[in-house]
Amino acid sequence: MCGIFGAVTPGMDAAAVAALGVFSLQHRGQESAGIAVSDGEQLMLYKDLGLIAQVLDERRLPSLRGPLAISHCRYSTTGSTVWENAQPTFRLGRGRSIAIAHNGNLVNTRELLAHLEGGKSRLSATTDTELLTTLLADDPSQDTVEALKRVLPLVQGAYSLAILDEKRVIGVRDPFGFRPLVLGRLEVAEGDPEGSHSGGWLISSESAAIEVAGGTVVRDVEPGEIVILEEGKEPVSVRFAEGHEQLCVFELIYFGRPDSYMLGRNLYESRRRMGVALAAEAPVAADLVMPVPDTGAPAAAGYAEGSGLPYREGMVRNRYSGRTFIQPSQGMRQRGVTVKLSPLREVVAGKRLIVVDDSIVRGTTTRQIVALLRKAGATEVHLRISSPPIHHPCFYGIDTQIETELIASTHSVEEIREFLGADSLSYLSIGGVLAALDLPYDRFCFACFDGRYPVPVPYDTTRHKFVLEDAVGEPVSHGEAEALARTAAHE
């Protein structure tokens, strides 16, 4: 996941705009936050572990001066949750200073390390972003865009980037467009008759953050495109690769804010339509439809609409128990679901429930939810999931488990139902997802559902996820990587 944001704000400091933008992307990562700014001559960086409101508060932003800024909130896929791995990353190189905020995950870090003079010992962090930043800083080109055109063809995997050098904010999206990136315009500031604030430009992981920051969405950054944003100039577009968009379908199913738009589709409406499709595919006799808060709410509303059954909120979510909640004992960890969710007995007692959620990964959380609802008096619990079963891990920016730890990869739907303790269980089909989105299959990456990885993954998907901290295994050839990917797809 991760949230990235960039701002060019002529005549005013960009830090506050970049902080507000990334605050609107907090749902995309809660482990660390950071911001880098440029005054046109030099870069300044501040980052730390914690939520955005804790890291980028009113005490720090005034000292971050300059009309150019990028910001980041982190959801880790490679590298531990330590300060060194927080972003943006920064390198002072041969021809430039450069800071990068990255959303995505690279799959050929072994190969890229071979191009790095001095190898892994030169890296102060253990992330693929640190490696990419160092390669770009080392490039002898005097221009950042030229360095990108030389380095990016070596890179495989998912990367939407917000890049800052002394003079520009640069947006980059990988040739498959696995992760979203949106370009926006920041209008002239109100009460500025002199026009000293000539308007500016924004880039963001999601359209909603551009609007929250006071901007207007212009368009999506295209796969394989570099967008160059400078003060007082229109954006410049440079192609570094032919693009073939395969946006992660989970962005529309779960990750993105409901008020964001992707591929021209409002995400709340898309999820509601998935619920309608799920009701048609998997009807069941029941008294009411309820969501797992908050992620299942749009699909549950659609299921209720499609089935003609009443919609009720059957559980209450503690909105202050995110991933950063500290659980000091094993007992507290086991009660983690009850800290986040509690059933409404008056709603669920004596009722046959249809419980709608967006996905099941390992199944342990869902199992506890079913138990809570039964304890509250539900007579039947029918689970309906508004996405297909997750059979395969994601290598493009989602921290799913290795394949053998995904419950759908080792259990049938009936076995999963039995493990969860539900009366019935049904998933939405891939066809149902596509019908709800009214878009063709080849616009998306469905690898976690069907194992068809658009970019070959050069290691065994069933047992291993390579990170820079890991020394296990030897590099494999491109042919071996393609064979592994084909094997995963067939399985």
C-alpha positions as CSV (number, residue, x, y, z in Angstrom):
1,M,0.0,0.0,0.0
2,C,1.8,3.2,1.3
3,G,0.6,6.7,0.6
4,I,2.6,9.2,-1.5
5,F,2.0,12.8,-2.2
6,G,3.9,15.6,-3.9
7,A,3.3,19.4,-4.1
8,V,4.6,22.3,-6.1
9,T,3.2,25.5,-4.5
10,P,4.8,28.7,-6.1
11,G,5.1,31.6,-3.7
12,M,4.3,29.5,-0.6
13,D,5.8,26.7,1.5
14,A,4.7,23.3,0.3
15,A,5.1,21.4,3.5
16,A,1.7,22.1,4.9
17,V,0.0,21.1,1.7
18,A,2.1,17.9,1.4
19,A,1.3,17.0,5.1
20,L,-2.4,17.6,4.6
21,G,-2.4,15.5,1.4
22,V,-0.6,12.5,3.0
23,F,-2.8,12.8,6.1
24,S,-5.7,12.1,3.8
25,L,-3.8,8.9,2.8
26,Q,-3.3,7.6,6.4
27,H,-5.4,4.5,5.7
28,R,-2.6,3.4,3.3
29,G,0.0,3.1,6.0
30,Q,0.3,3.6,9.7
31,E,3.9,2.6,10.6
32,S,5.9,5.8,9.8
33,A,5.6,9.1,8.1
34,G,7.9,11.7,6.5
35,I,8.3,14.7,4.4
36,A,11.1,16.2,2.2
37,V,11.2,19.8,1.0
38,S,13.3,21.9,-1.3
39,D,13.8,25.7,-1.3
40,G,15.2,25.5,-4.8
41,E,18.8,25.1,-3.6
42,Q,18.9,22.3,-1.1
43,L,16.7,19.5,0.4
44,M,15.6,19.0,3.9
45,L,14.0,15.8,5.2
46,Y,12.1,14.9,8.4
47,K,10.7,11.4,9.1
48,D,9.9,9.2,12.1
49,L,7.9,6.2,13.2
50,G,4.3,6.8,14.1
51,L,1.1,8.3,12.6
52,I,1.2,11.4,10.4
53,A,-0.4,13.6,13.0
54,Q,2.3,12.6,15.4
55,V,5.2,13.0,13.0
56,L,4.2,16.0,10.9
57,D,2.7,18.3,13.5
58,E,2.6,22.0,13.9
59,R,5.9,22.1,15.7
60,R,7.8,20.8,12.8
61,L,6.2,22.0,9.6
62,P,7.1,25.7,10.0
63,S,10.8,24.8,9.8
64,L,10.4,22.9,6.5
65,R,10.6,25.8,4.1
66,G,10.3,25.7,0.3
67,P,7.8,25.5,-2.5
68,L,8.5,21.9,-3.4
69,A,7.7,18.9,-1.2
70,I,6.9,15.2,-1.2
71,S,5.5,13.1,1.7
72,H,4.9,9.5,2.6
73,C,3.1,7.2,5.0
74,R,4.5,3.7,5.2
75,Y,3.0,0.2,5.1
76,S,5.9,-2.2,5.1
77,T,6.4,-5.0,2.7
78,T,10.1,-5.2,2.6
79,G,12.3,-4.1,5.5
80,S,11.5,-3.9,9.2
81,T,9.6,-1.1,11.0
82,V,12.6,0.9,12.1
83,W,13.5,4.6,11.6
84,E,16.0,3.8,8.9
85,N,13.3,2.3,6.7
86,A,10.9,5.3,7.1
87,Q,10.4,7.3,3.9
88,P,11.1,9.5,2.0
89,T,14.5,8.1,1.4
90,F,17.4,10.5,0.7
91,R,20.7,10.4,-1.0
92,L,23.3,13.0,-1.9
93,G,24.8,11.7,-5.2
94,R,27.3,12.5,-7.8
95,G,25.0,14.9,-9.7
96,R,22.1,15.6,-7.5
97,S,20.4,15.4,-4.1
98,I,17.3,13.1,-4.4
99,A,14.5,12.1,-2.1
100,I,11.9,9.4,-3.0
101,A,8.5,8.3,-1.7
102,H,7.6,4.9,-3.0
103,N,4.4,2.9,-3.2
104,G,4.8,-0.6,-4.4
105,N,7.4,-3.4,-4.2
106,L,10.3,-4.3,-6.5
107,V,10.8,-8.0,-7.4
108,N,14.3,-8.0,-8.8
109,T,16.3,-6.5,-5.8
110,R,18.9,-9.3,-6.2
111,E,19.6,-8.2,-9.7
112,L,19.6,-4.5,-8.8
113,L,22.1,-5.1,-6.1
114,A,24.5,-6.4,-8.7
115,H,24.4,-2.9,-10.3
116,L,25.2,-1.1,-7.1
117,E,28.8,-0.3,-6.6
118,G,29.8,-1.5,-3.1
119,G,26.7,-3.8,-2.9
120,K,24.4,-4.0,0.1
121,S,27.0,-2.6,2.5
122,R,26.3,0.9,1.1
123,L,22.7,0.8,2.1
124,S,21.7,2.4,5.4
125,A,18.2,0.9,5.2
126,T,16.8,-2.5,4.2
127,T,14.2,-1.4,1.7
128,D,13.9,-1.7,-2.0
129,T,13.3,2.1,-2.0
130,E,16.7,2.8,-0.5
131,L,18.3,0.6,-3.1
132,L,16.5,2.5,-6.0
133,T,17.4,5.9,-4.5
134,T,21.0,5.0,-4.3
135,L,21.1,3.7,-7.8
136,L,19.6,6.9,-9.1
137,A,21.9,9.1,-7.0
138,D,24.9,7.2,-8.3
139,D,23.9,7.6,-11.9
140,P,26.4,9.9,-13.7
141,S,23.7,11.8,-15.5
142,Q,23.5,15.4,-14.4
143,D,19.7,15.5,-14.8
144,T,17.3,13.4,-12.6
145,V,15.0,12.6,-15.5
146,E,17.9,11.3,-17.5
147,A,19.0,9.2,-14.6
148,L,15.4,7.8,-14.3
149,K,15.4,6.9,-18.0
150,R,18.7,5.0,-17.5
151,V,17.8,3.2,-14.3
152,L,14.1,2.4,-14.5
153,P,14.5,0.0,-17.5
154,L,16.5,-2.2,-15.0
155,V,13.7,-2.2,-12.4
156,Q,11.0,-4.8,-12.3
157,G,7.9,-4.8,-10.1
158,A,5.5,-2.2,-8.8
159,Y,6.5,1.5,-8.2
160,S,4.5,4.6,-8.1
161,L,7.1,7.3,-7.1
162,A,7.1,10.9,-5.9
163,I,10.6,12.2,-6.4
164,L,12.2,15.4,-5.2
165,D,15.4,17.1,-6.4
166,E,16.5,20.7,-5.9
167,K,14.2,22.1,-8.6
168,R,11.4,19.7,-9.3
169,V,8.8,17.2,-8.1
170,I,8.6,14.2,-10.4
171,G,5.9,11.5,-10.5
172,V,6.7,8.1,-11.9
173,R,4.4,5.1,-12.5
174,D,5.7,1.6,-13.5
175,P,4.9,0.2,-17.0
176,F,2.1,-2.0,-15.6
177,G,0.5,0.7,-13.4
178,F,0.1,-1.7,-10.4
179,R,-0.3,1.1,-8.0
180,P,-2.3,4.3,-8.6
181,L,-0.9,7.8,-9.1
182,V,-3.0,10.9,-9.8
183,L,-2.0,14.4,-11.1
184,G,-3.8,17.4,-9.8
185,R,-3.8,21.2,-10.1
186,L,-3.6,23.5,-7.1
187,E,-5.6,26.7,-7.9
188,V,-4.5,30.3,-7.2
189,A,-4.8,31.1,-3.5
190,E,-7.9,33.1,-2.5
191,G,-7.2,36.7,-1.5
192,D,-4.1,36.9,-3.7
193,P,-4.9,39.7,-6.2
194,E,-1.3,40.1,-7.0
195,G,-1.2,36.6,-8.3
196,S,2.0,35.9,-6.5
197,H,0.7,32.4,-5.9
198,S,0.4,31.4,-9.5
199,G,-1.2,28.0,-8.6
200,G,0.7,24.8,-8.5
201,W,0.6,21.0,-9.0
202,L,0.0,17.9,-7.0
203,I,0.6,14.2,-7.3
204,S,-1.1,11.7,-5.1
205,S,-1.8,8.0,-4.6
206,E,-5.5,8.8,-4.7
207,S,-7.8,11.4,-6.1
208,A,-9.5,12.1,-2.7
209,A,-6.3,13.4,-1.2
210,I,-5.8,16.0,-4.0
211,E,-9.3,17.3,-3.3
212,V,-8.7,17.4,0.4
213,A,-5.5,19.4,-0.2
214,G,-7.5,22.0,-2.2
215,G,-6.7,20.8,-5.6
216,T,-8.6,19.6,-8.7
217,V,-7.9,16.2,-10.3
218,V,-6.5,16.5,-13.8
219,R,-5.8,12.9,-14.8
220,D,-4.1,9.6,-13.8
221,V,-0.4,9.4,-14.4
222,E,-0.1,6.8,-17.1
223,P,1.8,3.5,-16.8
224,G,5.4,4.0,-18.0
225,E,5.2,7.8,-17.7
226,I,7.4,10.4,-15.9
227,V,5.6,13.6,-15.0
228,I,7.8,16.6,-14.3
229,L,6.4,19.4,-12.1
230,E,8.2,22.8,-11.8
231,E,7.3,26.2,-10.5
232,G,5.5,28.4,-13.0
233,K,5.4,25.7,-15.7
234,E,2.9,23.3,-17.1
235,P,3.6,19.6,-16.4
236,V,6.0,17.9,-18.8
237,S,5.4,14.2,-19.7
238,V,8.2,11.8,-20.6
239,R,7.7,8.2,-21.6
240,F,10.3,5.7,-20.3
241,A,8.4,2.5,-21.3
242,E,5.4,1.4,-23.2
243,G,2.6,1.1,-20.7
244,H,0.0,-1.7,-20.2
245,E,-2.1,-0.9,-17.2
246,Q,-2.9,-3.7,-14.8
247,L,-3.9,-1.9,-11.7
248,C,-4.2,-4.0,-8.6
249,V,-7.8,-4.9,-8.3
250,F,-7.6,-4.8,-4.5
251,E,-7.2,-1.0,-4.8
252,L,-10.8,-0.9,-5.8
253,I,-12.0,-3.8,-3.6
254,Y,-10.4,-2.5,-0.4
255,F,-7.4,-0.2,-0.3
256,G,-8.6,3.0,-1.7
257,R,-10.8,5.5,0.1
258,P,-14.4,5.1,-0.8
259,D,-14.5,8.7,-2.0
260,S,-11.6,8.2,-4.4
261,Y,-11.9,7.4,-8.1
262,M,-9.8,4.9,-10.0
263,L,-10.1,4.1,-13.7
264,G,-13.0,6.5,-13.7
265,R,-14.9,4.5,-11.1
266,N,-16.0,5.8,-7.7
267,L,-14.8,3.2,-5.2
268,Y,-17.8,3.3,-2.9
269,E,-20.1,2.8,-5.9
270,S,-17.9,0.0,-7.2
271,R,-18.0,-1.8,-3.9
272,R,-21.7,-1.4,-3.6
273,R,-22.1,-3.0,-7.1
274,M,-19.9,-5.9,-5.9
275,G,-22.3,-6.4,-3.1
276,V,-25.3,-6.5,-5.6
277,A,-23.4,-9.0,-7.7
278,L,-22.7,-11.1,-4.6
279,A,-26.3,-11.2,-3.7
280,A,-27.1,-12.5,-7.2
281,E,-24.4,-15.1,-7.0
282,A,-24.9,-16.3,-3.4
283,P,-28.4,-15.8,-2.1
284,V,-29.4,-17.2,1.3
285,A,-32.5,-17.0,3.6
286,A,-31.8,-14.6,6.4
287,D,-33.3,-11.8,8.5
288,L,-30.8,-9.0,7.8
289,V,-27.5,-8.0,6.2
290,M,-24.7,-6.5,8.2
291,P,-21.1,-5.4,7.4
292,V,-17.8,-6.1,9.1
293,P,-16.9,-2.5,10.0
294,D,-15.8,-0.5,8.2
295,T,-14.5,-2.3,5.1
296,G,-17.5,-4.4,4.4
297,A,-20.1,-1.5,4.5
298,P,-20.4,-0.6,0.8
299,A,-20.7,-4.2,-0.3
300,A,-23.1,-5.0,2.5
301,A,-25.3,-2.1,1.4
302,G,-25.2,-3.5,-2.1
303,Y,-26.0,-7.0,-0.9
304,A,-29.0,-5.7,1.0
305,E,-30.2,-3.8,-2.0
306,G,-29.8,-6.9,-4.3
307,S,-31.4,-9.3,-1.9
308,G,-34.2,-7.1,-0.6
309,L,-33.2,-7.8,3.0
310,P,-32.9,-5.0,5.6
311,Y,-29.4,-3.5,6.2
312,R,-28.3,-3.1,9.8
313,E,-25.0,-2.2,11.7
314,G,-24.5,-5.3,13.8
315,M,-21.1,-4.4,15.2
316,V,-19.4,-1.3,16.5
317,R,-15.8,-0.5,15.6
318,N,-13.4,1.3,17.9
319,R,-11.9,3.8,15.5
320,Y,-8.9,4.4,17.7
321,S,-7.5,0.8,17.7
322,G,-5.4,0.8,14.5
323,R,-2.3,-1.2,13.8
324,T,-0.3,1.0,16.2
325,F,-2.3,-0.2,19.2
326,I,0.1,-1.6,21.8
327,Q,-0.9,-5.0,23.1
328,P,1.4,-5.7,26.1
329,S,0.5,-9.4,26.7
330,Q,-0.4,-12.5,24.8
331,G,-3.8,-12.4,26.3
332,M,-4.4,-8.9,25.0
333,R,-3.1,-10.0,21.5
334,Q,-5.6,-12.8,21.5
335,R,-8.4,-10.3,22.4
336,G,-7.3,-7.9,19.7
337,V,-10.6,-8.4,17.7
338,T,-12.7,-7.6,20.8
339,V,-10.7,-4.4,21.3
340,K,-11.6,-3.3,17.7
341,L,-15.1,-4.8,17.3
342,S,-18.1,-5.4,19.6
343,P,-21.5,-6.8,18.6
344,L,-24.8,-5.0,19.1
345,R,-26.8,-7.6,20.9
346,E,-30.2,-5.9,20.3
347,V,-29.5,-6.1,16.5
348,V,-28.1,-9.6,16.2
349,A,-29.7,-11.6,19.0
350,G,-32.1,-14.2,17.6
351,K,-31.4,-13.3,14.0
352,R,-30.1,-15.1,10.9
353,L,-27.3,-12.9,9.8
354,I,-25.6,-12.3,6.4
355,V,-22.2,-10.9,7.3
356,V,-20.4,-9.2,4.5
357,D,-16.7,-8.4,4.3
358,D,-14.2,-7.6,1.5
359,S,-11.7,-10.5,2.0
360,I,-10.4,-13.3,4.1
361,V,-6.6,-13.8,4.4
362,R,-5.7,-16.2,7.2
363,G,-9.2,-16.5,8.6
364,T,-8.3,-16.0,12.3
365,T,-10.0,-12.5,12.5
366,T,-13.1,-13.7,10.7
367,R,-13.3,-16.8,12.9
368,Q,-13.3,-14.5,16.0
369,I,-16.0,-12.3,14.5
370,V,-18.3,-15.3,13.9
371,A,-17.7,-16.4,17.5
372,L,-18.6,-12.9,18.8
373,L,-21.8,-12.8,16.9
374,R,-22.9,-16.2,18.1
375,K,-22.0,-15.3,21.7
376,A,-24.3,-12.2,21.2
377,G,-27.2,-14.5,20.3
378,A,-27.1,-14.8,16.4
379,T,-28.9,-18.0,15.4
380,E,-27.2,-18.3,12.0
381,V,-24.1,-16.6,10.5
382,H,-23.7,-16.6,6.7
383,L,-20.5,-15.1,5.5
384,R,-20.4,-13.4,2.1
385,I,-17.1,-12.1,0.8
386,S,-17.1,-9.4,-1.9
387,S,-13.9,-10.7,-3.6
388,P,-12.6,-14.1,-4.7
389,P,-10.5,-16.4,-2.5
390,I,-6.9,-15.2,-2.0
391,H,-4.9,-18.2,-3.2
392,H,-1.5,-16.5,-3.9
393,P,0.7,-13.9,-2.2
394,C,1.2,-10.4,-3.6
395,F,4.7,-9.3,-4.6
396,Y,3.7,-5.9,-5.8
397,G,3.1,-4.0,-2.6
398,I,0.7,-5.8,-0.3
399,D,2.1,-7.6,2.7
400,T,0.2,-10.9,2.3
401,Q,1.6,-14.0,3.8
402,I,3.6,-16.6,2.0
403,E,1.4,-18.9,0.0
404,T,1.1,-21.7,2.5
405,E,-0.2,-19.3,5.2
406,L,-3.1,-18.1,3.0
407,I,-6.1,-20.1,4.1
408,A,-7.6,-20.4,0.6
409,S,-4.4,-21.9,-0.8
410,T,-4.6,-24.9,1.5
411,H,-8.3,-25.3,2.2
412,S,-11.5,-25.7,0.2
413,V,-14.3,-23.3,0.6
414,E,-16.2,-25.9,2.7
415,E,-13.1,-26.4,4.9
416,I,-12.7,-22.7,5.4
417,R,-16.4,-22.4,6.4
418,E,-15.9,-25.2,8.9
419,F,-12.8,-23.5,10.3
420,L,-14.6,-20.2,10.6
421,G,-17.7,-21.7,12.3
422,A,-20.1,-20.1,9.8
423,D,-23.3,-21.7,8.6
424,S,-22.4,-20.9,5.0
425,L,-19.6,-19.1,3.1
426,S,-19.5,-17.7,-0.4
427,Y,-17.1,-15.5,-2.3
428,L,-17.7,-13.2,-5.2
429,S,-16.3,-14.6,-8.5
430,I,-13.7,-12.8,-10.7
431,G,-16.5,-12.5,-13.2
432,G,-18.7,-10.8,-10.6
433,V,-15.9,-8.3,-9.8
434,L,-15.5,-7.4,-13.4
435,A,-19.2,-7.1,-14.0
436,A,-19.5,-4.7,-11.0
437,L,-16.6,-2.6,-12.4
438,D,-17.8,-2.9,-16.0
439,L,-14.1,-3.2,-17.1
440,P,-12.2,-6.0,-18.9
441,Y,-9.9,-8.4,-17.1
442,D,-6.8,-7.2,-18.7
443,R,-7.1,-3.8,-17.1
444,F,-6.2,-5.3,-13.7
445,C,-3.8,-7.5,-11.8
446,F,-5.7,-10.5,-10.3
447,A,-2.5,-12.4,-9.3
448,C,-3.5,-12.9,-5.6
449,F,-6.7,-14.6,-6.9
450,D,-5.5,-16.6,-9.9
451,G,-1.7,-16.6,-9.7
452,R,-1.1,-14.9,-13.0
453,Y,1.8,-12.6,-12.2
454,P,2.2,-9.9,-14.9
455,V,5.9,-9.5,-13.9
456,P,7.7,-12.8,-13.2
457,V,8.6,-13.3,-9.6
458,P,12.2,-14.6,-9.3
459,Y,11.8,-16.9,-6.3
460,D,9.5,-19.7,-5.0
461,T,6.1,-18.1,-4.3
462,T,5.1,-20.9,-2.0
463,R,7.9,-20.5,0.5
464,H,9.8,-17.2,0.3
465,K,9.5,-13.5,0.0
466,F,12.9,-11.9,-0.6
467,V,13.9,-8.7,1.2
468,L,17.2,-7.0,1.5
469,E,17.6,-8.2,5.1
470,D,17.4,-11.8,3.9
471,A,20.4,-13.7,2.6
472,V,18.6,-16.9,1.7
473,G,18.8,-18.3,-1.8
474,E,20.7,-17.5,-4.9
475,P,19.6,-15.4,-7.9
476,V,17.7,-17.2,-10.5
477,S,17.8,-16.7,-14.2
478,H,15.0,-14.9,-16.1
479,G,13.9,-18.2,-17.6
480,E,13.7,-19.8,-14.2
481,A,11.7,-16.8,-12.9
482,E,9.2,-17.2,-15.8
483,A,8.9,-20.9,-15.1
484,L,8.1,-20.2,-11.4
485,A,5.5,-17.7,-12.4
486,R,3.9,-20.1,-14.8
487,T,3.9,-22.9,-12.2
488,A,2.2,-20.6,-9.7
489,A,-0.4,-19.6,-12.3
490,H,-1.3,-23.2,-13.2
491,E,-1.5,-24.2,-9.5
